[in-house]
Amino acid sequence: MSAIVFAIPGDIDLPTGGYGYDRRLLREWREMGIEARHLALPGSFPSPSQADLAATEELLAATAPNDILLIDGLAFGAFPEALAARFADRLVALVHHPLTLETGLSLEQVETLRASERAALRHARAVAVTSPATAGTLAADFGVPDHRIAIAIPGVDPAPRAVGSGGRGPLKLLAVGSLIPRKGYDILIEALAGIADRDWHLTIAGSPDYAPETANAIEARIGSAGLADRILLAGAADPERLGELYDKADLFVMPSLYEGYGMVLTEALARGLPIVCTLSGAGADALPDAAALKVPPRDPAALAKALAKLVDAPAERRQRADAAWAGARALPRWRDTARIVAGACLRDGSREVG
């Protein structure tokens, strides 16, 4: 009987959406009775040293011959073709989004990653992706046949409805995501500076550790905009703290430049929060229009206009909150997500996915 060996680079407990997705798959599989285990790969991916690539090959080679090797895309996209080819008969990729779509990369880095990811994907017997948008990108730009792609949209847990500020003090805005260029916080700060005459307070919950230069630039931009007393950089939040932040929020905002999905959007929807977000990923596409105002990415004026509209209109916020709460009922659960990914791994008939 085949087991799933889920190879993930770095610290699986890091508070990011991608790692959270991976953790939840492992948890669901345990509860479903699917044999699966975590294999920790070096944390240097997607820019591994030759020593780390050699160590990765040794780790994969030490698995049982009938184990299915599910490789998280943060590592898979940087696999040399020879490494992917060696394990092609049992290799499955999990692609949250192509590595080339990260912001802040040089043209040389983009071309290197595109070539390595395209070559590695040729050797994956199946590819699980977290959104229809990523599926389309892999088919159109990376040559992955549709029949090898399984779409496993992130699940969401039922959650209590947010209470909000109750009209006491400034309107509480919440954004969640690491302080990296792709999250677009510089655009959000510019937008909020344009509506500084309104009564609001923003909390950004996200780690500053992945891109310290970006985190420092965000803090400096907040100061230069005169918003240091109105924007709180709260750092990474554990699940309990994040739940508290959602509960106290009045409005959720996501200004990302690109997202493979954008799990925080469905988390906010599950809390019944009205949302302002950019059209930067499949998560935004999945939101009911009645629950969210959606604007183009990289457009601070459009973002400011949408934020001002909801800050100024409590009745519309309530209507959109009601639509969010109702829309959350249609979201998939994590068991559904785990079943799809397991099916992509085991669909050769080695066992039935329960």
C-alpha positions in Angstrom: 0.0 0.0 0.0 1.3 3.4 -0.9 1.9 6.1 1.7 2.1 9.8 1.0 5.4 11.4 2.0 4.8 15.1 2.1 8.2 16.9 1.6 8.1 20.5 2.8 11.0 22.9 3.0 11.8 24.8 6.2 9.7 25.1 9.3 6.2 23.7 8.8 5.0 25.7 11.8 5.7 29.1 10.2 2.5 31.2 10.3 1.9 31.6 6.5 -1.0 30.5 4.4 1.1 28.0 2.4 2.4 26.3 5.5 -1.0 26.4 7.1 -2.5 24.6 4.0 0.2 21.9 4.3 -0.3 21.4 8.0 -4.0 21.1 7.5 -3.6 18.4 4.9 -1.5 16.3 7.2 -4.0 16.7 10.0 -7.0 15.8 7.8 -5.2 12.7 6.4 -4.4 11.4 9.9 -8.1 11.8 10.8 -9.2 10.1 7.5 -6.9 7.1 8.1 -4.6 7.9 5.1 -1.0 6.9 5.7 1.0 10.1 5.4 4.1 11.6 7.0 5.9 14.9 6.9 9.5 15.0 5.4 11.4 18.2 6.3 13.5 19.5 3.5 16.2 22.2 3.9 14.9 25.7 4.4 16.9 27.3 1.7 14.4 26.7 -1.0 13.6 28.2 -3.5 17.3 29.2 -3.7 19.0 26.0 -2.5 22.7 25.4 -2.3 24.2 22.4 -4.0 24.7 20.9 -0.6 21.0 21.3 0.2 20.0 19.8 -3.2 22.2 16.8 -2.5 20.7 16.5 1.0 17.2 16.7 -0.5 18.0 13.9 -3.0 19.3 11.7 -0.2 16.1 12.3 1.9 13.9 11.4 -1.0 16.0 8.4 -1.9 15.6 7.1 1.6 11.9 6.7 1.3 10.2 3.4 0.5 10.0 2.6 -3.2 6.2 2.6 -3.3 5.8 5.9 -1.3 4.2 8.8 -3.2 6.4 11.9 -2.9 4.2 15.0 -2.6 6.6 18.0 -2.9 5.5 21.5 -1.8 5.9 24.0 -4.6 8.3 26.2 -2.7 10.8 23.4 -3.2 9.5 21.6 -6.3 9.8 24.7 -8.5 13.5 24.8 -7.8 14.2 21.1 -8.4 16.9 20.5 -11.0 15.4 18.4 -13.8 17.6 15.5 -13.1 16.3 15.3 -9.5 12.7 15.4 -10.6 13.4 12.8 -13.3 14.9 10.4 -10.9 11.6 10.1 -8.9 9.2 10.8 -11.7 7.3 7.5 -11.3 6.1 8.6 -7.8 6.4 12.4 -7.9 3.4 14.7 -7.2 3.7 18.5 -7.0 1.6 20.9 -4.8 1.8 24.3 -6.4 0.3 27.2 -4.4 1.4 29.6 -7.2 4.3 29.6 -9.6 7.5 30.8 -8.0 8.0 33.3 -10.8 5.0 35.3 -9.6 6.7 36.4 -6.4 7.4 40.1 -6.5 10.9 41.5 -5.9 12.6 39.0 -8.2 15.2 40.1 -10.8 14.6 39.2 -14.4 17.4 36.7 -14.2 15.8 35.1 -11.2 12.4 34.9 -12.9 13.8 33.3 -16.0 15.8 30.8 -13.9 12.8 29.8 -11.8 10.5 29.6 -14.8 12.9 27.2 -16.6 13.5 25.0 -13.5 9.8 24.9 -12.6 8.7 24.1 -16.1 11.3 21.3 -16.4 10.4 19.8 -13.1 6.7 19.9 -13.8 7.3 17.7 -16.9 8.2 14.9 -14.5 5.3 15.2 -12.0 2.8 12.4 -12.6 0.2 14.7 -11.0 0.0 18.4 -9.9 -2.3 19.6 -7.2 -3.0 23.4 -7.2 -4.9 25.6 -4.8 -7.0 27.6 -7.3 -8.4 27.4 -10.9 -6.3 30.5 -11.7 -3.1 28.6 -10.9 -4.4 25.6 -12.9 -4.8 27.8 -15.9 -1.4 29.4 -15.5 0.3 25.9 -15.3 -1.6 24.7 -18.4 -0.9 27.9 -20.5 2.6 28.9 -19.4 4.2 25.7 -18.0 2.9 23.1 -20.4 1.1 21.0 -17.8 -1.8 18.9 -19.4 -5.2 19.6 -17.8 -5.7 15.9 -17.1 -2.7 15.9 -14.7 -4.0 18.9 -12.6 -6.2 18.6 -9.6 -7.7 21.8 -8.1 -7.9 21.7 -4.3 -9.3 25.0 -3.1 -8.3 25.7 0.5 -11.0 24.8 3.0 -12.3 26.9 5.8 -13.4 26.1 9.3 -16.7 27.3 10.7 -16.1 30.3 12.9 -18.1 32.6 15.2 -19.3 35.8 13.6 -17.1 38.8 14.3 -18.5 41.2 16.9 -16.5 44.2 15.7 -15.9 47.4 17.6 -19.6 48.0 18.3 -19.3 51.7 17.2 -16.9 52.5 20.0 -13.9 54.4 18.9 -12.4 54.3 15.4 -13.5 51.8 12.8 -11.2 48.8 13.1 -9.6 47.6 9.9 -7.7 44.3 9.7 -5.1 43.0 7.2 -3.4 39.6 7.5 -0.3 38.5 5.8 3.5 38.6 6.0 5.3 41.8 5.4 6.6 40.9 1.9 6.5 42.9 -1.3 3.7 40.8 -2.9 1.2 41.7 -0.1 1.0 45.4 -1.3 1.1 47.1 2.1 2.8 50.1 0.6 -0.2 50.6 -1.6 -2.5 50.2 1.4 -0.6 52.8 3.4 -0.8 55.3 0.4 -4.6 54.6 0.1 -5.2 55.2 3.9 -3.1 58.4 3.8 -5.6 59.6 1.3 -8.5 59.1 3.7 -6.8 60.2 6.9 -9.7 62.5 7.6 -11.9 59.5 8.4 -11.9 57.8 11.8 -10.2 54.4 11.4 -7.5 52.2 12.8 -5.6 49.5 11.0 -4.0 46.4 12.4 -1.6 44.4 10.2 -1.0 40.9 11.5 2.0 39.4 9.7 5.6 38.3 10.2 8.3 40.9 9.4 10.9 38.1 9.2 10.7 36.9 5.6 11.7 40.2 4.0 13.2 42.5 6.7 14.0 45.3 4.2 10.4 45.4 3.1 9.2 45.3 6.7 11.5 48.2 7.6 10.3 50.2 4.5 6.7 49.6 5.5 7.3 50.9 9.0 9.2 53.9 7.6 6.4 54.6 5.1 3.8 54.5 8.0 5.9 57.1 9.9 6.4 59.4 6.9 2.7 59.3 6.2 2.0 60.5 9.7 0.0 57.3 10.5 2.2 55.8 13.2 -0.6 56.1 15.8 -3.2 54.7 13.4 -1.5 51.6 11.9 -0.3 48.8 14.2 2.2 46.3 12.9 1.2 43.4 15.2 3.7 40.8 13.9 2.9 37.2 13.4 -0.3 36.1 15.2 -0.9 32.6 16.5 -4.4 31.1 15.8 -5.8 32.3 19.1 -4.6 35.8 18.7 -5.7 35.9 15.0 -9.2 34.8 16.1 -9.3 37.7 18.5 -8.3 40.1 15.8 -10.9 38.8 13.4 -13.5 39.1 16.2 -12.8 42.7 16.9 -12.5 43.8 13.3 -15.2 45.9 11.4 -13.7 45.6 8.0 -11.1 43.3 6.3 -8.7 44.6 3.7 -6.3 42.7 1.4 -4.2 44.8 -0.9 -2.1 42.0 -2.5 -0.4 42.3 -5.8 -0.8 38.6 -6.4 -2.2 35.6 -4.5 -2.3 32.0 -5.6 -5.5 31.9 -3.6 -5.7 34.2 -0.6 -6.9 32.1 2.2 -7.3 35.1 4.5 -10.2 36.2 2.4 -12.3 33.1 3.0 -11.3 33.2 6.7 -12.7 36.8 6.8 -15.8 35.7 5.0 -16.3 32.9 7.5 -16.3 35.6 10.2 -19.0 37.6 8.4 -16.7 40.5 7.7 -17.2 43.0 4.9 -14.2 43.0 2.6 -12.2 45.4 0.5 -9.6 43.5 -1.7 -7.7 43.6 -4.9 -8.5 41.3 -7.8 -5.2 39.5 -7.3 -6.1 35.8 -6.9 -8.7 33.2 -7.0 -9.8 33.9 -3.5 -11.1 37.3 -4.6 -12.9 35.8 -7.5 -14.6 33.4 -5.1 -16.0 36.1 -2.9 -19.6 37.0 -3.4 -19.8 40.4 -5.0 -22.4 41.4 -2.3 -19.8 40.8 0.4 -16.8 42.6 -1.0 -15.6 45.6 -2.9 -12.9 44.5 -5.4 -10.4 46.8 -7.0 -7.4 46.4 -9.3 -4.0 45.7 -7.7 -1.4 48.5 -7.6 -4.1 51.2 -7.6 -4.0 53.2 -4.4 -6.7 55.6 -5.6 -9.2 52.9 -6.3 -8.4 51.2 -3.0 -8.8 54.5 -1.1 -12.2 55.1 -2.8 -13.5 51.6 -1.8 -12.3 51.9 1.7 -13.8 55.4 2.1 -17.1 54.1 0.7 -17.4 51.5 3.5 -15.9 53.6 6.2 -18.6 56.2 5.5 -21.5 53.8 5.1 -22.4 51.7 8.2 -25.6 50.5 6.6 -23.7 49.2 3.6 -21.1 47.6 5.9 -23.9 45.7 7.6 -25.4 44.5 4.3 -22.0 43.3 3.1 -21.3 41.6 6.5 -24.6 39.8 6.2 -23.7 38.7 2.6 -20.3 37.5 3.8 -21.9 35.4 6.7 -24.4 33.9 4.3 -21.8 33.3 1.5 -19.4 31.4 3.9 -21.8 28.5 4.0 -20.9 27.6 0.4 -17.2 27.4 1.1 -15.4 24.0 1.0 -14.3 22.3 4.2 -10.7 21.1 4.7 -11.8 17.5 4.5 -12.9 18.2 0.9 -9.5 19.8 0.2 -7.5 16.9 1.7 -9.6 14.3 -0.2 -8.8 16.0 -3.5 -5.0 16.2 -2.9 -4.9 12.6 -1.6 -6.8 11.5 -4.7 -4.2 13.2 -6.9 -1.5 11.3 -5.1 -3.2 7.9 -5.0 -5.3 7.9 -8.1 -3.3 5.1 -9.6 -5.6 2.7 -7.7 -3.2 1.9 -4.9 -6.0 2.6 -2.5 -9.4 4.2 -2.2 -9.5 7.7 -0.8 -12.1 7.9 2.0 
